[in-house]
Amino acid sequence: MAIAREHELHKRRSGRNIGLAVVLVGFIALVFGLTIAKVQSGATLQAYDHSYRPALDPDHPRFQQR
């Protein structure tokens, strides 16, 4: 004898799972879109590699007012 009927709990759980999947896909699409926009805008892509970068040092002579 196979279990053919689906309980109401399974229907509710399925609806919640689909809702969560939609939210996760939306979040992933948002992060992907922001990443593509940043890369295409040509912004300086500098990594924090623990080395001295004068461009970020406010005491560097380039930033001093004359």
C-alpha positions as a LaTeX table, in Angstrom:
\begin{tabular}{lrrr}
\hline
Residue & $x$ (\AA) & $y$ (\AA) & $z$ (\AA) \\
\hline
Met1 & 0.00 & 0.00 & 0.00 \\
Ala2 & 1.63 & 3.22 & $-1.16$ \\
Ile3 & 1.10 & 6.52 & 0.54 \\
Ala4 & $-0.64$ & 8.62 & $-2.08$ \\
Arg5 & $-2.13$ & 11.51 & $-0.12$ \\
Glu6 & $-0.01$ & 14.53 & 0.63 \\
His7 & $-0.56$ & 15.98 & 4.05 \\
Glu8 & $-1.37$ & 19.69 & 4.50 \\
Leu9 & 1.90 & 20.12 & 6.38 \\
His10 & 3.84 & 19.11 & 3.27 \\
Lys11 & 1.99 & 21.69 & 1.16 \\
Arg12 & 2.79 & 24.47 & 3.64 \\
Arg13 & 6.41 & 23.39 & 3.92 \\
Ser14 & 6.70 & 23.30 & 0.13 \\
Gly15 & 5.35 & 26.84 & $-0.12$ \\
Arg16 & 7.86 & 28.08 & 2.43 \\
Asn17 & 10.70 & 26.34 & 0.65 \\
Ile18 & 9.73 & 27.94 & $-2.65$ \\
Gly19 & 9.52 & 31.35 & $-0.96$ \\
Leu20 & 12.96 & 30.90 & 0.59 \\
Ala21 & 14.38 & 29.82 & $-2.76$ \\
Val22 & 12.97 & 32.97 & $-4.41$ \\
Val23 & 14.49 & 35.18 & $-1.71$ \\
Leu24 & 17.90 & 33.48 & $-2.00$ \\
Val25 & 17.92 & 33.74 & $-5.80$ \\
Gly26 & 16.98 & 37.43 & $-5.50$ \\
Phe27 & 19.83 & 38.06 & $-3.07$ \\
Ile28 & 22.30 & 36.27 & $-5.31$ \\
Ala29 & 21.08 & 38.29 & $-8.31$ \\
Leu30 & 21.49 & 41.53 & $-6.32$ \\
Val31 & 25.07 & 40.71 & $-5.30$ \\
Phe32 & 25.92 & 39.62 & $-8.84$ \\
Gly33 & 24.42 & 42.80 & $-10.30$ \\
Leu34 & 26.34 & 45.01 & $-7.88$ \\
Thr35 & 29.55 & 43.16 & $-8.68$ \\
Ile36 & 29.05 & 43.57 & $-12.42$ \\
Ala37 & 28.25 & 47.27 & $-11.99$ \\
Lys38 & 31.41 & 47.85 & $-9.95$ \\
Val39 & 33.61 & 46.02 & $-12.43$ \\
Gln40 & 32.10 & 47.83 & $-15.43$ \\
Ser41 & 32.36 & 51.26 & $-13.80$ \\
Gly42 & 36.15 & 51.03 & $-13.90$ \\
Ala43 & 36.59 & 51.80 & $-10.22$ \\
Thr44 & 39.98 & 51.11 & $-8.79$ \\
Leu45 & 40.03 & 47.52 & $-7.73$ \\
Gln46 & 42.64 & 47.41 & $-5.00$ \\
Ala47 & 42.99 & 44.44 & $-2.72$ \\
Tyr48 & 43.98 & 44.74 & 0.91 \\
Asp49 & 47.22 & 42.78 & 0.75 \\
His50 & 48.94 & 44.32 & 3.81 \\
Ser51 & 51.35 & 46.39 & 1.77 \\
Tyr52 & 51.86 & 50.15 & 1.85 \\
Arg53 & 49.83 & 52.06 & $-0.73$ \\
Pro54 & 50.41 & 55.81 & $-0.88$ \\
Ala55 & 46.99 & 56.28 & $-2.46$ \\
Leu56 & 45.35 & 55.43 & 0.86 \\
Asp57 & 47.71 & 57.34 & 3.17 \\
Pro58 & 46.29 & 60.77 & 4.17 \\
Asp59 & 49.77 & 61.84 & 5.39 \\
His60 & 51.32 & 61.24 & 2.00 \\
Pro61 & 52.69 & 64.43 & 0.38 \\
Arg62 & 50.27 & 64.07 & $-2.50$ \\
Phe63 & 47.41 & 64.78 & $-0.09$ \\
Gln64 & 49.09 & 67.70 & 1.71 \\
Gln65 & 47.75 & 71.13 & 0.90 \\
Arg66 & 50.30 & 73.58 & $-0.43$ \\
\hline
\end{tabular}
